[in-house]
């Protein structure tokens, strides 16, 4: 654990541009191991299940999923790539189905 701490302390103040080229492979290896251990810890945590009937707007869902805008979510719905329902002209996203979709899209750590 001390090696992880030293690596993080070294990277944060110095910045990645200051890492010597010869050290990059070692640092990447340490970071990958940290990533794998953190993923393992996340899988141990029990994530509360969303409500069964909650329908989310694209704006609400975009606030919950980093990197997605309402426009992108509507595009995915048009392409039938994300779980959604139409209520008249409105598009809503079932919370439980979207949670399952996200889980299916998330790759397992190496």
Beta strands, then each sheet from edge to edge (+ up, - down):
strand 1: 55-56
strand 2: 85-87
strand 3: 90-94
sheet 1: 1+ 3- 2+
end
